[in-house]
Every structure is written in C-alpha cells, then in structure tokens.
C-alpha cells in the first residue's frame, strides 16, 4: 500500500479496502495515526501563518 493512499484513508478522502482485515488494535493504531496527522497539519498551518503572514501584516 502506498503512503499517499494510506494518508488519504486516514483523512477519509479515500475509502478503505473492504477485504483488508481490521482488528481492534489496528483500529486503535489508525485512530492514533489520524490524530497525529491532523495535529501535524494544524501546526504546519500555524507555522506558515507565523512565518509568512504575520511579517507582512506588521509592515
């Protein structure tokens, strides 16, 4: 499975393969990965805002 496909599945952009087995621990792991990925995207947006947008607004 490709990395981009896995990211799309975490973010609910693409549906999961119904043939893939899903255990309780796999659900926990995918849930934690989803939370960390969303947190990373939020922090990335904040960092871009601080580095690019705020200096432009100060002038």
PyMOL Python script that loads the backbone (N, CA, C, O; Angstrom):
from pymol import cmd

cmd.read_pdbstr("""\
ATOM      1  N   UNK A   1       0.848  -1.177   0.000  1.00  0.00           N
ATOM      2  CA  UNK A   1       0.000   0.000   0.000  1.00  0.00           C
ATOM      3  C   UNK A   1       0.891   1.237   0.000  1.00  0.00           C
ATOM      4  O   UNK A   1       1.870   1.311   0.743  1.00  0.00           O
ATOM      5  N   UNK A   2       0.545   2.190  -0.829  1.00  0.00           N
ATOM      6  CA  UNK A   2       1.344   3.395  -0.944  1.00  0.00           C
ATOM      7  C   UNK A   2       1.084   4.362   0.201  1.00  0.00           C
ATOM      8  O   UNK A   2       0.047   4.319   0.862  1.00  0.00           O
ATOM      9  N   UNK A   3       2.048   5.222   0.409  1.00  0.00           N
ATOM     10  CA  UNK A   3       1.957   6.195   1.501  1.00  0.00           C
ATOM     11  C   UNK A   3       0.819   7.179   1.254  1.00  0.00           C
ATOM     12  O   UNK A   3       0.062   7.494   2.172  1.00  0.00           O
ATOM     13  N   UNK A   4       0.691   7.667   0.014  1.00  0.00           N
ATOM     14  CA  UNK A   4      -0.364   8.634  -0.278  1.00  0.00           C
ATOM     15  C   UNK A   4      -1.747   8.021  -0.122  1.00  0.00           C
ATOM     16  O   UNK A   4      -2.680   8.684   0.333  1.00  0.00           O
ATOM     17  N   UNK A   5      -1.877   6.761  -0.498  1.00  0.00           N
ATOM     18  CA  UNK A   5      -3.177   6.081  -0.328  1.00  0.00           C
ATOM     19  C   UNK A   5      -3.516   5.944   1.152  1.00  0.00           C
ATOM     20  O   UNK A   5      -4.663   6.148   1.551  1.00  0.00           O
ATOM     21  N   UNK A   6      -2.529   5.603   1.958  1.00  0.00           N
ATOM     22  CA  UNK A   6      -2.749   5.463   3.399  1.00  0.00           C
ATOM     23  C   UNK A   6      -3.142   6.803   4.017  1.00  0.00           C
ATOM     24  O   UNK A   6      -4.051   6.854   4.846  1.00  0.00           O
ATOM     25  N   UNK A   7      -2.473   7.884   3.627  1.00  0.00           N
ATOM     26  CA  UNK A   7      -2.831   9.207   4.122  1.00  0.00           C
ATOM     27  C   UNK A   7      -4.249   9.581   3.710  1.00  0.00           C
ATOM     28  O   UNK A   7      -4.994  10.158   4.502  1.00  0.00           O
ATOM     29  N   UNK A   8      -4.625   9.257   2.484  1.00  0.00           N
ATOM     30  CA  UNK A   8      -5.981   9.553   2.019  1.00  0.00           C
ATOM     31  C   UNK A   8      -7.013   8.776   2.829  1.00  0.00           C
ATOM     32  O   UNK A   8      -8.090   9.296   3.120  1.00  0.00           O
ATOM     33  N   UNK A   9      -6.695   7.545   3.192  1.00  0.00           N
ATOM     34  CA  UNK A   9      -7.611   6.755   4.014  1.00  0.00           C
ATOM     35  C   UNK A   9      -7.708   7.327   5.424  1.00  0.00           C
ATOM     36  O   UNK A   9      -8.793   7.339   6.005  1.00  0.00           O
ATOM     37  N   UNK A  10      -6.600   7.798   5.984  1.00  0.00           N
ATOM     38  CA  UNK A  10      -6.620   8.395   7.323  1.00  0.00           C
ATOM     39  C   UNK A  10      -7.484   9.642   7.361  1.00  0.00           C
ATOM     40  O   UNK A  10      -8.193   9.885   8.337  1.00  0.00           O
ATOM     41  N   UNK A  11      -7.422  10.432   6.298  1.00  0.00           N
ATOM     42  CA  UNK A  11      -8.166  11.684   6.258  1.00  0.00           C
ATOM     43  C   UNK A  11      -9.561  11.523   5.655  1.00  0.00           C
ATOM     44  O   UNK A  11     -10.233  12.516   5.374  1.00  0.00           O
ATOM     45  N   UNK A  12      -9.992  10.300   5.459  1.00  0.00           N
ATOM     46  CA  UNK A  12     -11.317   9.975   4.912  1.00  0.00           C
ATOM     47  C   UNK A  12     -11.524  10.521   3.510  1.00  0.00           C
ATOM     48  O   UNK A  12     -12.657  10.801   3.118  1.00  0.00           O
ATOM     49  N   UNK A  13     -10.448  10.678   2.748  1.00  0.00           N
ATOM     50  CA  UNK A  13     -10.560  11.121   1.362  1.00  0.00           C
ATOM     51  C   UNK A  13     -10.850   9.916   0.473  1.00  0.00           C
ATOM     52  O   UNK A  13     -11.570  10.025  -0.520  1.00  0.00           O
ATOM     53  N   UNK A  14     -10.294   8.787   0.833  1.00  0.00           N
ATOM     54  CA  UNK A  14     -10.461   7.570   0.049  1.00  0.00           C
ATOM     55  C   UNK A  14     -10.997   6.466   0.951  1.00  0.00           C
ATOM     56  O   UNK A  14     -10.638   6.387   2.126  1.00  0.00           O
ATOM     57  N   UNK A  15     -11.856   5.617   0.398  1.00  0.00           N
ATOM     58  CA  UNK A  15     -12.431   4.532   1.187  1.00  0.00           C
ATOM     59  C   UNK A  15     -11.400   3.430   1.402  1.00  0.00           C
ATOM     60  O   UNK A  15     -10.520   3.196   0.573  1.00  0.00           O
ATOM     61  N   UNK A  16     -11.542   2.762   2.547  1.00  0.00           N
ATOM     62  CA  UNK A  16     -10.679   1.640   2.871  1.00  0.00           C
ATOM     63  C   UNK A  16     -10.999   0.445   1.991  1.00  0.00           C
ATOM     64  O   UNK A  16     -12.111   0.328   1.475  1.00  0.00           O
ATOM     65  N   UNK A  17     -10.030  -0.438   1.821  1.00  0.00           N
ATOM     66  CA  UNK A  17     -10.250  -1.684   1.102  1.00  0.00           C
ATOM     67  C   UNK A  17     -11.097  -2.595   1.980  1.00  0.00           C
ATOM     68  O   UNK A  17     -10.665  -2.942   3.079  1.00  0.00           O
ATOM     69  N   UNK A  18     -12.286  -2.995   1.539  1.00  0.00           N
ATOM     70  CA  UNK A  18     -13.152  -3.825   2.390  1.00  0.00           C
ATOM     71  C   UNK A  18     -12.584  -5.222   2.655  1.00  0.00           C
ATOM     72  O   UNK A  18     -12.987  -5.881   3.613  1.00  0.00           O
ATOM     73  N   UNK A  19     -11.660  -5.673   1.822  1.00  0.00           N
ATOM     74  CA  UNK A  19     -11.072  -7.007   2.008  1.00  0.00           C
ATOM     75  C   UNK A  19      -9.981  -7.017   3.070  1.00  0.00           C
ATOM     76  O   UNK A  19      -9.579  -8.080   3.545  1.00  0.00           O
ATOM     77  N   UNK A  20      -9.503  -5.831   3.442  1.00  0.00           N
ATOM     78  CA  UNK A  20      -8.411  -5.725   4.415  1.00  0.00           C
ATOM     79  C   UNK A  20      -8.933  -6.050   5.812  1.00  0.00           C
ATOM     80  O   UNK A  20      -9.932  -5.476   6.245  1.00  0.00           O
ATOM     81  N   UNK A  21      -8.266  -6.967   6.524  1.00  0.00           N
ATOM     82  CA  UNK A  21      -8.728  -7.295   7.879  1.00  0.00           C
ATOM     83  C   UNK A  21      -8.505  -6.110   8.824  1.00  0.00           C
ATOM     84  O   UNK A  21      -7.498  -5.408   8.741  1.00  0.00           O
ATOM     85  N   UNK A  22      -9.470  -5.910   9.722  1.00  0.00           N
ATOM     86  CA  UNK A  22      -9.386  -4.794  10.658  1.00  0.00           C
ATOM     87  C   UNK A  22      -9.603  -5.339  12.065  1.00  0.00           C
ATOM     88  O   UNK A  22     -10.717  -5.707  12.436  1.00  0.00           O
ATOM     89  N   UNK A  23      -8.534  -5.385  12.833  1.00  0.00           N
ATOM     90  CA  UNK A  23      -8.638  -5.843  14.211  1.00  0.00           C
ATOM     91  C   UNK A  23      -8.814  -4.646  15.130  1.00  0.00           C
ATOM     92  O   UNK A  23      -8.695  -3.498  14.702  1.00  0.00           O
ATOM     93  N   UNK A  24      -9.096  -4.921  16.381  1.00  0.00           N
ATOM     94  CA  UNK A  24      -9.280  -3.842  17.356  1.00  0.00           C
ATOM     95  C   UNK A  24      -8.013  -3.013  17.477  1.00  0.00           C
ATOM     96  O   UNK A  24      -8.084  -1.786  17.552  1.00  0.00           O
ATOM     97  N   UNK A  25      -6.859  -3.660  17.498  1.00  0.00           N
ATOM     98  CA  UNK A  25      -5.595  -2.942  17.665  1.00  0.00           C
ATOM     99  C   UNK A  25      -5.244  -2.136  16.430  1.00  0.00           C
ATOM    100  O   UNK A  25      -4.639  -1.069  16.539  1.00  0.00           O
ATOM    101  N   UNK A  26      -5.613  -2.629  15.254  1.00  0.00           N
ATOM    102  CA  UNK A  26      -5.393  -1.867  14.026  1.00  0.00           C
ATOM    103  C   UNK A  26      -6.257  -0.614  14.022  1.00  0.00           C
ATOM    104  O   UNK A  26      -5.817   0.441  13.564  1.00  0.00           O
ATOM    105  N   UNK A  27      -7.489  -0.720  14.532  1.00  0.00           N
ATOM    106  CA  UNK A  27      -8.359   0.455  14.618  1.00  0.00           C
ATOM    107  C   UNK A  27      -7.752   1.493  15.551  1.00  0.00           C
ATOM    108  O   UNK A  27      -7.778   2.687  15.255  1.00  0.00           O
ATOM    109  N   UNK A  28      -7.204   1.042  16.680  1.00  0.00           N
ATOM    110  CA  UNK A  28      -6.551   1.970  17.618  1.00  0.00           C
ATOM    111  C   UNK A  28      -5.353   2.646  16.958  1.00  0.00           C
ATOM    112  O   UNK A  28      -5.171   3.858  17.080  1.00  0.00           O
ATOM    113  N   UNK A  29      -4.543   1.859  16.262  1.00  0.00           N
ATOM    114  CA  UNK A  29      -3.349   2.395  15.628  1.00  0.00           C
ATOM    115  C   UNK A  29      -3.723   3.420  14.556  1.00  0.00           C
ATOM    116  O   UNK A  29      -3.123   4.492  14.487  1.00  0.00           O
ATOM    117  N   UNK A  30      -4.706   3.095  13.725  1.00  0.00           N
ATOM    118  CA  UNK A  30      -5.115   4.017  12.680  1.00  0.00           C
ATOM    119  C   UNK A  30      -5.728   5.284  13.284  1.00  0.00           C
ATOM    120  O   UNK A  30      -5.555   6.374  12.740  1.00  0.00           O
ATOM    121  N   UNK A  31      -6.435   5.147  14.391  1.00  0.00           N
ATOM    122  CA  UNK A  31      -7.007   6.312  15.063  1.00  0.00           C
ATOM    123  C   UNK A  31      -5.930   7.239  15.596  1.00  0.00           C
ATOM    124  O   UNK A  31      -6.022   8.458  15.452  1.00  0.00           O
ATOM    125  N   UNK A  32      -4.909   6.658  16.212  1.00  0.00           N
ATOM    126  CA  UNK A  32      -3.800   7.480  16.729  1.00  0.00           C
ATOM    127  C   UNK A  32      -3.025   8.138  15.584  1.00  0.00           C
ATOM    128  O   UNK A  32      -2.622   9.296  15.690  1.00  0.00           O
ATOM    129  N   UNK A  33      -2.820   7.406  14.499  1.00  0.00           N
ATOM    130  CA  UNK A  33      -2.143   7.989  13.340  1.00  0.00           C
ATOM    131  C   UNK A  33      -2.959   9.140  12.768  1.00  0.00           C
ATOM    132  O   UNK A  33      -2.402  10.162  12.367  1.00  0.00           O
ATOM    133  N   UNK A  34      -4.276   8.974  12.730  1.00  0.00           N
ATOM    134  CA  UNK A  34      -5.154  10.020  12.215  1.00  0.00           C
ATOM    135  C   UNK A  34      -5.053  11.277  13.082  1.00  0.00           C
ATOM    136  O   UNK A  34      -4.960  12.388  12.562  1.00  0.00           O
ATOM    137  N   UNK A  35      -5.071  11.097  14.405  1.00  0.00           N
ATOM    138  CA  UNK A  35      -4.966  12.238  15.323  1.00  0.00           C
ATOM    139  C   UNK A  35      -3.628  12.946  15.151  1.00  0.00           C
ATOM    140  O   UNK A  35      -3.585  14.174  15.084  1.00  0.00           O
ATOM    141  N   UNK A  36      -2.541  12.193  15.078  1.00  0.00           N
ATOM    142  CA  UNK A  36      -1.222  12.825  14.941  1.00  0.00           C
ATOM    143  C   UNK A  36      -1.079  13.523  13.598  1.00  0.00           C
ATOM    144  O   UNK A  36      -0.440  14.572  13.519  1.00  0.00           O
ATOM    145  N   UNK A  37      -1.655  12.969  12.548  1.00  0.00           N
ATOM    146  CA  UNK A  37      -1.586  13.606  11.232  1.00  0.00           C
ATOM    147  C   UNK A  37      -2.376  14.911  11.219  1.00  0.00           C
ATOM    148  O   UNK A  37      -1.910  15.904  10.659  1.00  0.00           O
ATOM    149  N   UNK A  38      -3.547  14.927  11.818  1.00  0.00           N
ATOM    150  CA  UNK A  38      -4.350  16.147  11.877  1.00  0.00           C
ATOM    151  C   UNK A  38      -3.645  17.208  12.715  1.00  0.00           C
ATOM    152  O   UNK A  38      -3.648  18.385  12.352  1.00  0.00           O
ATOM    153  N   UNK A  39      -3.038  16.803  13.836  1.00  0.00           N
ATOM    154  CA  UNK A  39      -2.294  17.754  14.664  1.00  0.00           C
ATOM    155  C   UNK A  39      -1.107  18.329  13.886  1.00  0.00           C
ATOM    156  O   UNK A  39      -0.827  19.524  13.983  1.00  0.00           O
ATOM    157  N   UNK A  40      -0.416  17.499  13.126  1.00  0.00           N
ATOM    158  CA  UNK A  40       0.718  17.956  12.325  1.00  0.00           C
ATOM    159  C   UNK A  40       0.277  18.983  11.290  1.00  0.00           C
ATOM    160  O   UNK A  40       0.955  19.992  11.092  1.00  0.00           O
ATOM    161  N   UNK A  41      -0.845  18.740  10.632  1.00  0.00           N
ATOM    162  CA  UNK A  41      -1.346  19.667   9.623  1.00  0.00           C
ATOM    163  C   UNK A  41      -1.721  21.000  10.263  1.00  0.00           C
ATOM    164  O   UNK A  41      -1.447  22.057   9.695  1.00  0.00           O
ATOM    165  N   UNK A  42      -2.348  20.959  11.442  1.00  0.00           N
ATOM    166  CA  UNK A  42      -2.711  22.190  12.143  1.00  0.00           C
ATOM    167  C   UNK A  42      -1.470  22.989  12.517  1.00  0.00           C
ATOM    168  O   UNK A  42      -1.437  24.204  12.324  1.00  0.00           O
ATOM    169  N   UNK A  43      -0.446  22.319  13.052  1.00  0.00           N
ATOM    170  CA  UNK A  43       0.792  23.002  13.437  1.00  0.00           C
ATOM    171  C   UNK A  43       1.502  23.554  12.206  1.00  0.00           C
ATOM    172  O   UNK A  43       2.088  24.635  12.268  1.00  0.00           O
ATOM    173  N   UNK A  44       1.460  22.839  11.105  1.00  0.00           N
ATOM    174  CA  UNK A  44       2.069  23.320   9.872  1.00  0.00           C
ATOM    175  C   UNK A  44       1.376  24.597   9.384  1.00  0.00           C
ATOM    176  O   UNK A  44       2.040  25.530   8.933  1.00  0.00           O
ATOM    177  N   UNK A  45       0.066  24.637   9.472  1.00  0.00           N
ATOM    178  CA  UNK A  45      -0.682  25.832   9.076  1.00  0.00           C
ATOM    179  C   UNK A  45      -0.325  27.010   9.985  1.00  0.00           C
ATOM    180  O   UNK A  45      -0.132  28.128   9.508  1.00  0.00           O
ATOM    181  N   UNK A  46      -0.236  26.759  11.289  1.00  0.00           N
ATOM    182  CA  UNK A  46       0.129  27.821  12.236  1.00  0.00           C
ATOM    183  C   UNK A  46       1.539  28.322  11.962  1.00  0.00           C
ATOM    184  O   UNK A  46       1.775  29.530  11.987  1.00  0.00           O
ATOM    185  N   UNK A  47       2.482  27.420  11.700  1.00  0.00           N
ATOM    186  CA  UNK A  47       3.869  27.826  11.428  1.00  0.00           C
ATOM    187  C   UNK A  47       3.949  28.648  10.147  1.00  0.00           C
ATOM    188  O   UNK A  47       4.659  29.653  10.105  1.00  0.00           O
ATOM    189  N   UNK A  48       3.242  28.243   9.115  1.00  0.00           N
ATOM    190  CA  UNK A  48       3.242  29.011   7.864  1.00  0.00           C
ATOM    191  C   UNK A  48       2.640  30.389   8.100  1.00  0.00           C
ATOM    192  O   UNK A  48       3.140  31.387   7.580  1.00  0.00           O
ATOM    193  N   UNK A  49       1.573  30.446   8.880  1.00  0.00           N
ATOM    194  CA  UNK A  49       0.941  31.728   9.186  1.00  0.00           C
ATOM    195  C   UNK A  49       1.915  32.649   9.921  1.00  0.00           C
ATOM    196  O   UNK A  49       2.031  33.830   9.595  1.00  0.00           O
ATOM    197  N   UNK A  50       2.614  32.093  10.918  1.00  0.00           N
ATOM    198  CA  UNK A  50       3.551  32.915  11.685  1.00  0.00           C
ATOM    199  C   UNK A  50       4.743  33.362  10.851  1.00  0.00           C
ATOM    200  O   UNK A  50       5.205  34.494  10.999  1.00  0.00           O
ATOM    201  N   UNK A  51       5.241  32.514   9.994  1.00  0.00           N
ATOM    202  CA  UNK A  51       6.435  32.847   9.217  1.00  0.00           C
ATOM    203  C   UNK A  51       6.156  33.715   8.003  1.00  0.00           C
ATOM    204  O   UNK A  51       6.990  34.543   7.638  1.00  0.00           O
ATOM    205  N   UNK A  52       5.009  33.547   7.373  1.00  0.00           N
ATOM    206  CA  UNK A  52       4.752  34.256   6.125  1.00  0.00           C
ATOM    207  C   UNK A  52       3.725  35.382   6.250  1.00  0.00           C
ATOM    208  O   UNK A  52       3.919  36.456   5.681  1.00  0.00           O
ATOM    209  N   UNK A  53       2.657  35.157   6.973  1.00  0.00           N
ATOM    210  CA  UNK A  53       1.568  36.127   7.001  1.00  0.00           C
ATOM    211  C   UNK A  53       1.827  37.243   8.015  1.00  0.00           C
ATOM    212  O   UNK A  53       1.665  38.417   7.682  1.00  0.00           O
ATOM    213  N   UNK A  54       2.222  36.907   9.230  1.00  0.00           N
ATOM    214  CA  UNK A  54       2.420  37.923  10.258  1.00  0.00           C
ATOM    215  C   UNK A  54       3.475  38.960   9.901  1.00  0.00           C
ATOM    216  O   UNK A  54       3.242  40.144  10.145  1.00  0.00           O
ATOM    217  N   UNK A  55       4.624  38.587   9.335  1.00  0.00           N
ATOM    218  CA  UNK A  55       5.582  39.640   8.949  1.00  0.00           C
ATOM    219  C   UNK A  55       5.016  40.602   7.911  1.00  0.00           C
ATOM    220  O   UNK A  55       5.383  41.777   7.905  1.00  0.00           O
ATOM    221  N   UNK A  56       4.147  40.142   7.052  1.00  0.00           N
ATOM    222  CA  UNK A  56       3.546  41.027   6.057  1.00  0.00           C
ATOM    223  C   UNK A  56       2.537  41.971   6.686  1.00  0.00           C
ATOM    224  O   UNK A  56       2.374  43.103   6.230  1.00  0.00           O
ATOM    225  N   UNK A  57       1.859  41.514   7.730  1.00  0.00           N
ATOM    226  CA  UNK A  57       0.860  42.349   8.386  1.00  0.00           C
ATOM    227  C   UNK A  57       1.483  43.427   9.282  1.00  0.00           C
ATOM    228  O   UNK A  57       0.850  44.449   9.549  1.00  0.00           O
ATOM    229  N   UNK A  58       2.696  43.209   9.739  1.00  0.00           N
ATOM    230  CA  UNK A  58       3.354  44.168  10.628  1.00  0.00           C
ATOM    231  C   UNK A  58       3.825  45.416   9.903  1.00  0.00           C
ATOM    232  O   UNK A  58       3.995  46.463  10.528  1.00  0.00           O
ATOM    233  N   UNK A  59       4.038  45.327   8.593  1.00  0.00           N
ATOM    234  CA  UNK A  59       4.552  46.490   7.850  1.00  0.00           C
ATOM    235  C   UNK A  59       3.473  47.412   7.498  1.00  0.00           C
ATOM    236  O   UNK A  59       3.721  48.443   6.873  1.00  0.00           O
TER     237      UNK A  59
END
""", "prot")
cmd.dss("prot")
cmd.show_as("cartoon", "prot")
cmd.util.cbc("prot")
cmd.orient("prot")
